Amino acid sequence: MGLALRTMEVTDLGFAGSLSVLVGWNQTARDWERLLAVEPEGCFIAEWDGKRAGTATTTCYGTDLAWIGMILVHPDFRRHGIGRSLMGHCLDFLKGRAIRCVKLDATPLGKTLYDQLGFRDEWTLARWEAEKLQILATAHSGPIRPIREADCPRIFDLDARAFGVSRRKLIGQLARQGQGLVMESGGRLEGYGMMRSGMRADYLGPVVASSPEAGIALSRALLSGACGKPIFWDIPDQAKEAVALAQTLGFIQQRQLIRMHRGENLDPGEPHLQFAIADPATG
Ligand SMILES: CC(C)(COP(=O)(O)OP(=O)(O)OC[C@H]1O[C@@H](n2cnc3c(N)ncnc32)[C@H](O)[C@@H]1OP(=O)(O)O)[C@@H](O)C(=O)NCCC(=O)NCCS
């Protein structure tokens, strides 16, 4: 029978979740559900001889940009061409949607394959990890407060400036699910940020701010809500103030990732405004 690729169904979420746990990734069942809800026709399962063996997800941001994520092959089925076929399937799907640019955040293992498929390096980011956070009795106050539904249009605008294109569907879903804060001063939205639970650690991100001061204040406020679990924080290397804050708070760099793109990268955004990305699977 060999390899077959098909659309992911809700009934595959258990398999998908167990695979990401097996390889030690941080995504929860809720993260998988969100990926499937945002792009129900663009998430895929690979089967090898009728057994589920791998996963892939896509997330479209209009037709300007799409993300490929969760490229995972079960260790028992690696080096059979499954990863390459899943990537080809995603790229065909996105071509059918006339997407101009495709991006992903590559692990060193994935990068070998993505180089072969024509992806080019854009910038680097790193996962930072804190086992136990030292600081932070400061609850949020003053210009920092929980996100309200009415904040969403301004959040989407600021996010689009930092990310390059609008990702309102994804950010809207995250805002409804996570513990989110905004910073507002003089009627102006200075930034927003979220924290959510992960399989291995709580996850700080996305955090987007129009100034380093706002990014620092929001990150500190979000981290002050941490409840003792380890914390992961994925930071673009260009967001130097975020990196400095992570180091000050005792975060340790755990691994490097490479943001890669394929196709015309006309909307690179402003990575230094991204104090924390949303998820390597979605950007
Ligand atoms: C990366 C991963 C998806 C590759 O899946 P796979 O089905 O084994 O990949 P393929 O068999 O299609 O290999 C495609 C090419 O990638 C490269 N490659 C894959 N695994 C490799 C390895 N362990 N060492 C070196 N090159 C490797 C090779 O060039 C390979 O082509 P070849 O076999 O013709 O030489 C899989 O190893 C995996 O799930 N890793 C853990 C999760 C991860 O890092 N995913 C990437 C997220 S960005």
The ligand as a Gaussian input file, in Angstrom:
#p B3LYP/6-31G(d) Opt

LIG

0 1
 C       12.106000      16.298000       9.762000
 C       11.159000      15.119000       9.497000
 C        9.754000      15.645000       9.334000
 C       11.605000      14.420000       8.210000
 O       10.661000      13.399000       7.916000
 P       11.050000      12.127000       7.001000
 O        9.804000      11.476000       6.559000
 O       12.021000      11.297000       7.714000
 O       11.768000      12.870000       5.790000
 P       11.999000      12.283000       4.344000
 O       12.205000      10.802000       4.390000
 O       10.952000      12.783000       3.431000
 O       13.391000      12.972000       4.007000
 C       13.498000      14.119000       3.193000
 C       14.928000      14.626000       3.206000
 O       15.182000      15.318000       4.427000
 C       16.547000      15.060000       4.808000
 N       16.522000      14.349000       6.104000
 C       15.470000      13.800000       6.720000
 N       15.858000      13.266000       7.896000
 C       17.168000      13.488000       8.009000
 C       18.148000      13.155000       8.965000
 N       17.838000      12.494000      10.088000
 N       19.414000      13.534000       8.756000
 C       19.765000      14.196000       7.634000
 N       18.885000      14.521000       6.658000
 C       17.609000      14.177000       6.852000
 C       17.157000      14.211000       3.737000
 O       17.754000      15.052000       2.770000
 C       15.955000      13.526000       3.161000
 O       16.074000      13.130000       1.842000
 P       16.756000      11.696000       1.512000
 O       16.161000      10.685000       2.428000
 O       16.417000      11.509000       0.073000
 O       18.220000      11.907000       1.781000
 C       11.217000      14.088000      10.660000
 O       12.580000      13.771000      10.913000
 C       10.603000      14.575000      11.952000
 O        9.399000      14.426000      12.166000
 N       11.441000      15.146000      12.824000
 C       10.990000      15.652000      14.124000
 C       10.101000      16.874000      13.985000
 C       10.745000      17.985000      13.200000
 O       11.855000      18.439000      13.480000
 N       10.002000      18.430000      12.187000
 C       10.387000      19.563000      11.377000
 C        9.716000      20.766000      11.918000
 S       10.273000      22.235000      11.131000

